[in-house]
């Protein structure tokens, strides 16, 4: 499985047979100016919540690629009205897709579309394939519910957590989250895009190392494999 960071909270996840795009926000992100959305592939687009910095490029990419939206009922309904096929989910549920199983997890945040339309409750995902299991937290505060993920779903290979603070958990809370999740490898997202969420990378790496955890802060366009 290859995970490519496309800036902010946007990820491309390549499984054996399918490509998943997570929270596409690229064209308005100056830091991601070298990413061409017309070249991105997607069989599915997973959306954690309805804020503009997570859904901006969903419609354009989905209509070009034919990708199916996976999200909560309200977000899927919103995009279905635009002619885009989707699969609705809600907290605690799971569904087996052709690339693996998706679990829809809790997140503590807010969710509304830029036009004011209600975006349902925010969420996260655990993606299980034949050989891998990763958690995408979405925008969230630290929550004790994270302890349930390894207990109920199983051991994680990677936790993808927001680390920018202010609107979500920060570095210290992400370390605590990794402990709740019993996962030593964390890929940071939702940082540096704008002033409120700029972080000190050196300090972040030092804190994770002190906690005996491994932090990845990928340059935009770079990837890791699990």
C-alpha positions in Angstrom: 0.0 0.0 0.0 1.4 3.4 -1.0 0.2 6.6 0.7 1.0 9.9 -1.0 0.6 13.2 0.8 -1.0 15.9 -1.4 -1.1 18.7 1.2 -3.2 19.6 4.1 -5.4 16.5 4.8 -5.4 15.2 1.2 -4.0 11.7 0.6 -3.8 9.3 -2.3 -3.9 5.7 -1.1 -3.0 3.0 -3.7 -4.0 -0.5 -2.8 -3.3 -3.5 -5.0 -6.2 -2.8 -7.3 -7.8 0.6 -6.4 -6.8 4.2 -5.7 -8.5 6.0 -2.8 -8.4 9.8 -2.5 -9.0 11.3 0.9 -10.4 14.8 1.5 -9.3 16.5 -1.7 -8.3 20.2 -1.1 -5.7 21.1 -3.6 -6.5 23.9 -6.0 -6.8 26.6 -3.2 -3.8 25.3 -1.3 -0.8 27.4 -2.3 1.5 24.8 -0.8 0.2 22.2 -3.2 0.5 24.3 -6.3 2.6 21.7 -8.1 -0.2 19.0 -7.8 -2.3 18.8 -10.9 -5.8 17.6 -10.0 -6.4 16.7 -13.6 -3.7 14.0 -13.3 -5.0 12.4 -10.1 -6.6 9.0 -10.3 -9.4 7.9 -8.0 -11.8 5.0 -7.8 -13.2 6.2 -4.5 -13.1 9.5 -2.7 -13.4 9.3 1.1 -14.7 12.5 2.8 -14.4 12.9 6.6 -16.5 16.1 6.8 -18.0 18.9 4.8 -15.6 21.8 5.5 -14.2 23.5 2.4 -10.6 22.5 3.2 -11.7 18.8 2.8 -14.2 18.9 -0.1 -13.1 21.7 -2.4 -12.0 19.4 -5.3 -14.4 16.5 -4.8 -16.9 17.4 -7.5 -14.3 18.1 -10.3 -12.3 15.0 -9.6 -15.3 12.7 -9.1 -16.9 13.7 -12.4 -13.7 13.3 -14.3 -12.7 9.9 -12.9 -16.1 8.4 -12.1 -15.0 7.9 -8.5 -17.6 6.9 -5.9 -17.9 9.0 -2.7 -17.7 7.3 0.7 -18.9 9.5 3.6 -21.8 10.1 5.9 -25.4 10.2 4.6 -25.6 14.0 4.4 -22.4 14.4 2.4 -23.2 11.6 0.1 -26.7 13.0 -0.5 -25.2 16.5 -1.2 -22.9 15.1 -3.9 -25.6 12.7 -5.3 -27.7 15.9 -6.1 -24.7 16.9 -8.3 -24.8 13.6 -10.2 -22.0 11.9 -8.3 -22.6 8.3 -7.0 -21.9 7.6 -3.3 -22.1 5.1 -0.5 -23.5 6.5 2.7 -22.2 5.4 6.1 -22.5 6.4 9.8 -20.6 6.0 13.0 -20.0 2.4 14.1 -20.9 0.9 10.8 -18.7 -1.0 8.3 -19.0 -2.1 4.7 -17.0 -4.4 2.5 -15.9 -2.7 -0.8 -13.9 -4.3 -3.6 -10.7 -2.9 -2.1 -11.4 -3.9 1.5 -13.5 -3.0 4.5 -14.2 0.5 5.6 -15.2 1.3 9.2 -16.7 4.7 9.9 -15.4 6.0 13.2 -16.2 8.9 15.6 -14.6 12.3 15.3 -15.1 15.4 17.5 -15.3 18.4 15.3 -17.9 20.3 13.3 -19.2 19.9 9.7 -21.0 22.2 7.3 -20.6 22.9 3.6 -19.3 26.4 2.4 -22.9 27.2 1.3 -24.2 26.6 4.8 -25.7 23.2 4.0 -25.6 20.8 7.0 -22.8 18.3 6.5 -23.9 15.7 9.1 -21.6 14.6 11.9 -17.8 14.4 11.2 -16.1 11.1 11.1 -13.0 9.1 10.4 -12.2 5.8 8.7 -10.4 2.6 9.4 -9.4 1.0 6.1 -8.8 -2.8 6.1 -7.3 -4.6 3.1 -6.1 -8.1 2.9 -2.6 -7.1 4.3 -3.0 -3.7 5.9 -5.1 -1.8 8.4 -4.8 2.0 8.8 -6.8 4.7 10.6 -7.6 8.1 9.2 -8.9 10.2 12.0 -10.1 13.2 10.1 -10.4 16.5 11.9 -10.8 15.6 15.5 -10.0 16.4 19.1 -8.3 13.7 21.1 -11.1 11.3 22.1 -11.2 8.3 24.5 -13.2 6.5 21.8 -9.8 5.9 20.0 -9.1 3.2 22.5 -11.9 1.1 21.0 -10.3 0.9 17.6 -7.6 -1.6 18.3 -9.8 -3.4 20.8 -12.7 -3.9 18.3 -11.1 -3.7 14.9 -7.6 -4.9 15.5 -3.9 -3.8 15.4 -3.1 -0.8 13.2 -0.2 -0.5 10.8 -0.5 3.3 10.7 -2.5 6.1 12.3 -3.1 9.2 10.2 -3.7 12.0 12.7 -4.2 15.8 12.5 -1.3 17.6 14.3 -1.8 21.3 13.6 -3.6 22.2 16.8 -6.2 25.1 17.1 -8.9 23.4 15.0 -7.9 19.8 15.8 -5.6 18.0 18.2 -2.0 19.0 18.3 1.3 17.2 18.6 0.9 16.4 22.3 -2.6 15.1 21.9 -1.5 13.1 18.8 1.1 11.3 20.9 -1.6 10.5 23.4 -3.9 9.3 20.6 -1.1 7.0 19.3 -1.0 5.4 22.8 -4.8 5.0 22.9 -4.6 3.4 19.4 -1.6 1.2 20.4 0.1 2.3 17.2 3.7 3.5 17.1 3.6 4.9 13.6 1.8 8.2 12.9 1.5 10.2 9.7 0.7 13.8 10.4 -1.8 15.8 8.4 -3.7 19.1 8.8 -0.6 21.3 9.5 1.2 24.3 8.0 -1.4 25.1 5.4 -2.2 28.5 7.0 -1.2 30.5 10.0 -3.4 28.9 12.7 -1.9 25.4 12.1 1.8 26.0 11.5 3.9 23.7 13.6 7.5 23.4 14.7 8.7 20.3 12.9 11.9 19.9 15.0 9.9 20.0 18.2 7.3 17.6 16.9 9.9 15.0 15.9 11.7 15.4 19.3 8.5 14.9 21.2 7.5 11.8 19.3 11.0 10.4 19.6 10.9 11.0 23.4 7.6 9.1 23.5 9.2 6.3 21.5 6.8 6.9 18.6 7.6 7.4 14.9 6.2 10.5 13.2 6.1 11.1 9.5 5.6 14.7 8.2 5.8 14.2 4.4 6.7 16.9 1.9 3.8 17.4 -0.5 4.0 14.8 -3.3 6.1 12.4 -1.3 4.9 9.0 -0.1 5.4 6.1 2.3 4.7 2.5 1.9 3.3 0.1 4.4 
